Protein backbone atom coordinates (compact mmCIF):
# COMPACT_ATOMS: atom_id res chain seq x y z
CA UNK A 1 0.00 0.00 0.00
CA UNK A 2 1.29 3.41 -0.88
CA UNK A 3 0.68 5.72 2.00
CA UNK A 4 1.76 6.54 5.53
CA UNK A 5 4.56 4.62 7.21
CA UNK A 6 2.97 2.56 9.97
CA UNK A 7 0.33 -0.10 9.51
CA UNK A 8 -2.13 1.71 11.79
CA UNK A 9 -1.66 4.92 9.78
CA UNK A 10 -2.17 2.94 6.57
CA UNK A 11 -5.36 1.36 7.93
CA UNK A 12 -6.64 4.77 9.01
CA UNK A 13 -5.88 6.23 5.57
CA UNK A 14 -7.67 3.32 3.87
CA UNK A 15 -10.70 3.82 6.14
CA UNK A 16 -10.70 7.52 5.21
CA UNK A 17 -10.75 6.52 1.55
CA UNK A 18 -13.74 4.21 2.15
CA UNK A 19 -15.59 7.04 3.89
CA UNK A 20 -14.78 9.43 1.03
CA UNK A 21 -16.17 6.94 -1.50
CA UNK A 22 -19.37 6.72 0.55
CA UNK A 23 -19.53 10.52 0.82
CA UNK A 24 -19.21 10.96 -2.93
CA UNK A 25 -21.79 8.29 -3.71
CA UNK A 26 -24.16 9.84 -1.18
CA UNK A 27 -23.71 13.27 -2.80
CA UNK A 28 -24.37 11.82 -6.25
CA UNK A 29 -27.70 10.46 -5.04
CA UNK A 30 -28.78 13.90 -3.86
CA UNK A 31 -28.60 15.56 -7.28
CA UNK A 32 -32.11 16.24 -8.53
CA UNK A 33 -33.01 14.97 -11.97
CA UNK A 34 -29.88 12.91 -12.28
CA UNK A 35 -29.39 9.21 -12.87
CA UNK A 36 -28.40 7.77 -9.55
CA UNK A 37 -24.86 6.53 -8.99
CA UNK A 38 -21.41 7.15 -10.42
CA UNK A 39 -19.35 5.19 -12.89
CA UNK A 40 -15.82 4.26 -11.82
CA UNK A 41 -14.22 7.00 -13.93
CA UNK A 42 -16.66 9.60 -12.57
CA UNK A 43 -15.96 8.55 -9.00
CA UNK A 44 -12.21 8.72 -9.57
CA UNK A 45 -12.59 12.21 -11.05
CA UNK A 46 -14.66 13.62 -8.16
CA UNK A 47 -12.13 12.19 -5.72
CA UNK A 48 -9.17 14.06 -7.25
CA UNK A 49 -8.79 16.40 -4.28
CA UNK A 50 -8.76 13.40 -1.94
CA UNK A 51 -6.02 11.64 -3.93
CA UNK A 52 -3.79 14.69 -3.81
CA UNK A 53 -3.09 14.24 -0.11
CA UNK A 54 -3.68 10.55 0.54
CA UNK A 55 -3.76 7.19 -1.22
CA UNK A 56 -3.33 6.51 -4.91
CA UNK A 57 -6.37 6.14 -7.15
CA UNK A 58 -5.35 2.59 -8.15
CA UNK A 59 -6.74 1.49 -4.78
CA UNK A 60 -10.26 2.59 -5.74
CA UNK A 61 -11.17 -0.74 -7.40
CA UNK A 62 -10.30 -2.67 -4.24
CA UNK A 63 -12.14 -0.21 -2.02
CA UNK A 64 -15.29 -0.48 -4.17
CA UNK A 65 -15.09 -4.28 -4.16
CA UNK A 66 -14.84 -4.26 -0.35
CA UNK A 67 -17.78 -1.87 0.01
CA UNK A 68 -19.92 -3.93 -2.38
CA UNK A 69 -18.98 -7.18 -0.63
CA UNK A 70 -20.06 -5.71 2.72
CA UNK A 71 -23.34 -4.32 1.40
CA UNK A 72 -22.47 -0.63 1.80
CA UNK A 73 -22.45 -0.04 -1.96
CA UNK A 74 -24.29 -1.78 -4.78
CA UNK A 75 -23.83 -1.79 -8.53
CA UNK A 76 -26.35 -1.15 -11.26
CA UNK A 77 -25.38 -2.69 -14.58
CA UNK A 78 -28.39 -1.58 -16.63
CA UNK A 79 -27.44 0.91 -19.34
CA UNK A 80 -29.39 4.14 -18.98
CA UNK A 81 -29.20 7.47 -20.76
CA UNK A 82 -28.40 10.38 -18.45
CA UNK A 83 -29.60 13.69 -19.87
CA UNK A 84 -27.41 15.72 -17.54
CA UNK A 85 -24.30 13.81 -18.68
CA UNK A 86 -25.48 13.53 -22.30
CA UNK A 87 -24.49 9.91 -22.68
CA UNK A 88 -25.48 6.37 -21.86
CA UNK A 89 -24.05 5.18 -18.56
CA UNK A 90 -22.78 1.69 -17.88
CA UNK A 91 -22.00 0.12 -14.52
CA UNK A 92 -22.73 2.57 -11.74
CA UNK A 93 -21.98 2.41 -8.04
CA UNK A 94 -24.66 3.49 -5.57
CA UNK A 95 -24.65 3.86 -1.81
CA UNK A 96 -27.08 1.55 0.00
CA UNK A 97 -29.16 2.39 3.08
CA UNK A 98 -26.63 0.40 5.12
CA UNK A 99 -23.83 2.49 3.59
CA UNK A 100 -25.65 5.72 4.48
CA UNK A 101 -26.17 4.52 8.02
CA UNK A 102 -22.49 3.59 8.36
CA UNK A 103 -21.41 6.95 6.93
CA UNK A 104 -23.62 8.88 9.37
CA UNK A 105 -22.35 6.85 12.35
CA UNK A 106 -18.74 7.43 11.36
CA UNK A 107 -19.26 11.16 10.85
CA UNK A 108 -20.97 11.46 14.23
CA UNK A 109 -18.32 9.37 15.98
CA UNK A 110 -15.40 11.35 14.57
CA UNK A 111 -17.32 14.65 14.48
CA UNK A 112 -15.99 15.43 11.02
CA UNK A 113 -18.35 16.46 8.33
CA UNK A 114 -16.60 17.83 5.25
C-alpha positions, 0 to 999 in steps of 0.5 A, a space after each residue: 500500500 502506498 501511504 503513511 509509514 505505519 500499519 495503523 496509519 495505513 489502515 486509518 488512511 484506507 478507512 478515510 478513503 472508504 468514507 470518502 467513496 461513501 460521501 461521494 456516492 451519497 452526494 451523487 444520489 442527492 442531485 435532482 433529476 440525475 441518474 443515480 450513482 457514479 461510474 468508476 471514472 466519474 468517482 475517480 474524477 470527483 475524488 481528485 482532491 482526496 487523492 492529492 493528499 492521501 492514497 493513490 487512485 489505483 486502490 479505488 477498485 479494491 475499495 469499491 469491491 470491499 464496500 460492495 462485498 459488505 453491502 455498503 455499496 451496490 452496482 447497477 449494470 443496466 445501461 441508462 441514458 443520463 440527460 445531464 451527462 449527455 451519454 449512456 451510462 454503464 456500470 454505476 456504483 450506488 450507496 445503500 441504506 446500510 452504507 448511508 447509516 455507516 457513513 452517518 455513524 462514522 461522521 458522528 463518531 469522529 465529528 468530522 463532516 466535510 
